[in-house]
Amino acid sequence: MSQRVSAPNGRCTLGRPLPISLDTANPMSWRLGERNTDDTATLGEWEHASGRVVTIFEATPDTAILRCKTPAGRERYYGMARIDLEREIEAFERADGWRGSAGGL
């Protein structure tokens, strides 16, 4: 069973918190996130040693959608301005246990 952990920004995450801040992100329903990422260009993807995967999709030229997938397969979606995301992306590169890239940003 997944453990609930309170993130520093007050949002609840499943399992381990992400290395980036979601303060400027807007949570999306699963249905809306799934529909908006179907057949959409992937801008980057990171995988944690625990099995957690974060994929970034292009929504518009100025916005992106983050899909956070737990090792159990649960998915959460967040909309985020690309300029805010670009400031945060280096956190994945500095964080222990994460590997991947954001070649599309």
C-alpha positions in Angstrom: 0.0 0.0 0.0 1.3 3.5 -0.9 2.3 5.8 1.9 1.0 9.3 1.9 3.6 12.0 2.4 2.9 15.7 2.9 4.9 17.7 0.4 6.7 20.9 1.5 4.2 23.0 -0.5 1.3 21.5 1.5 0.1 19.2 -1.3 -0.2 15.5 -0.7 1.7 13.2 -2.9 1.7 9.4 -3.1 5.0 7.9 -1.9 8.2 10.0 -2.3 7.9 13.7 -3.1 9.2 15.0 -6.4 12.5 16.9 -6.6 10.7 19.9 -8.2 8.3 22.3 -6.6 4.7 22.1 -7.8 3.8 25.5 -6.3 3.1 27.0 -9.7 1.5 23.8 -11.1 -2.2 23.3 -11.5 -3.6 19.8 -10.6 -5.6 18.2 -13.4 -8.2 15.5 -13.2 -6.9 12.1 -14.5 -9.4 12.2 -17.3 -8.4 15.6 -18.5 -4.7 14.8 -18.2 -5.0 11.5 -20.0 -7.1 13.1 -22.9 -4.6 16.0 -23.3 -1.5 13.8 -23.4 -2.9 11.1 -25.8 -0.8 11.4 -29.0 1.1 14.5 -27.6 4.8 15.2 -28.0 7.0 14.1 -25.1 9.4 16.8 -23.9 11.2 14.8 -21.3 11.0 11.8 -18.9 12.7 10.9 -15.7 12.6 7.7 -13.8 13.5 7.2 -10.1 15.2 4.1 -8.8 11.9 3.4 -6.9 10.0 3.0 -10.1 8.3 6.5 -10.0 8.2 8.1 -13.5 7.6 11.7 -14.4 6.8 12.5 -18.1 6.5 16.0 -19.5 4.2 16.6 -22.5 3.7 19.6 -24.6 0.3 21.2 -24.2 0.9 24.5 -26.0 4.1 26.4 -26.9 3.9 28.0 -23.4 2.5 25.2 -21.2 3.3 21.6 -20.4 1.6 18.7 -18.7 3.5 16.6 -16.1 2.3 13.1 -15.6 3.6 11.6 -12.3 3.3 7.8 -12.2 3.8 5.7 -9.1 5.4 2.3 -9.1 1.9 0.9 -8.6 0.7 2.6 -11.7 -1.3 5.5 -10.2 -1.1 8.7 -12.3 -1.5 12.3 -11.4 -1.4 15.2 -13.9 -0.4 18.8 -13.5 -0.4 21.7 -15.9 2.5 24.1 -15.7 3.9 27.1 -17.5 7.0 26.0 -19.5 9.1 28.9 -18.2 8.4 27.8 -14.6 9.2 24.2 -15.5 12.4 25.1 -17.2 13.5 26.8 -13.9 12.7 23.6 -12.0 14.1 21.0 -14.3 17.6 21.1 -13.0 16.3 19.6 -9.7 15.9 16.3 -11.4 19.5 16.3 -12.6 20.7 17.1 -9.0 18.4 14.7 -7.2 19.7 11.3 -6.2 18.1 8.3 -7.8 16.6 10.1 -10.8 17.7 9.5 -14.4 16.4 10.9 -17.7 16.4 14.0 -19.7 14.4 17.0 -21.0 15.6 17.2 -24.5 12.4 18.8 -25.7 12.4 21.8 -23.3 
